[in-house]
Amino acid sequence: MSIAEIHQTRYGSEPDGVYKAPGRVNLIGEHTDYNDGYVFPTPISRHIEVSIKKRDDQHINLHSHDFRDDASYKTEGYAVDPEHHWANYVLGVVQALQKRGHSLGGFDMCIKGDVPIGAGLSSSAALETAVVRSLKDQFKLDLDPVDAAYVGKECENNFVGVQSGIMDQFVSSLGEYGKALFIDCRTNEYSLHGLTDDVRVVIVNSMMDRSLAGSEYNIRHAQCTEAVDIIKKTYPEVKALRDVTEEMLLEQWGNLPKLIARRARHVVTENTRVLESTKLLDIGDMLGFGELMYDSHDSLQHDYEVSSKHLDLLVDYTMDLDGVLGARLTGAGFGGCTVNLVEVDCVDEFTEEITERYFNRTAKRCEVYLA
């Protein structure tokens, strides 16, 4: 059933419009965003859709098809709703727009999507972006795609309470299929870089819970801050690990606790890999880009220690598969997905082989998606 049909069934009238936004996968540049570094995501061919119909009053009625749940609010005086977590991404967008001075009336909205929830593919950013697009169009708001991304980030940070960076909303709002979006997380400058037509980005979901990712994320953040605090005693201009060169890190290695030094080494070298990746894509060197993906996973596994047995298995299984140019974990780690660069003619064989090998070893069936 289409979302327009769902809307008709739920509210008894056709929607004024249907809007969608994609999830994303990060090709390279992991755990660099909160260190003022660089990231390189691309949108995936899975989306969150919303239908909307304006109302004559100040009521907001929401229906989640995927959660089989409904919620209602007024356009003023609402707060975070602990019972309808999914609805907070809509309310947070409304609040962010209102704080910017935009006037909104009531509306009926249905939400439906196929971005896997909890897999690290940014279903929340896709929802925020789709909601922004619907409200922008229906209420004639003056917003460009960069503004839209920041509205989503403000929703996430200030209403939902997740201190994420701008990457997810940026690529959902500004990304283009078949291209990677380079983002400088300090300046928010961005550029698009095309993938060649003979490769596909293939995502493999380990189907393993990422519950550890939240607490360990905060620990890694603190470890990076500790590294900066030590290094800036010699280099006071250093504000984040983004400012640390490999030469500086080598010089400071003996001043850092061993664990902290390895955490810093991942971030410093990962930033270098992202910058090199943009150059390789611009000259069409997919093989070189794939090698950097493998290097990134090795660093995440050993220096940053955010991988897992299941993610390592999925990456290791690609080593002898035809047509695989690169593979790495994507997202915070400890579960979730790997991202793979696969030659177009080998995608079907890759999907069959990786699924079979993973099931034979773990008794779990992974899911495979195309970007």
Buried (B, 14 or more C-beta within 10 A) or exposed (E): EEBBEBBBEBBEEEBBBBBBBBBBBBBBBBBBBBBBBBBBBBBBEBBBBBBBBBBEEBBBBBBBBBBEBEBBBEBEEBEBBEEBBBBBBBBBBBBBBEEBEBEBBBBBBBBBBBBBEEBBBBBBBBBBBBBBBBBBBBBEBEBEBBBBBBBBBBBBBBBBEEEBBBBBBBBBBBBEEBBBBBBBBBEEEBEBBEBEEEBBBBBBBBBBEBEBBEEBBEEBBEBBBBBBEBBBEEBEEBEBBBBBEEEBBEEBEEEBEEEBBBBBBBBBBBBBBBBBBBEBBEEBBBEBBBBBBBBBBBBBBEBBBBBBEBBBBBBEBBEEBEBBBBBBBBBBBBBBBBBBBBBEEBBEBBBEBBBEBBEEEBEEEBEBBEB
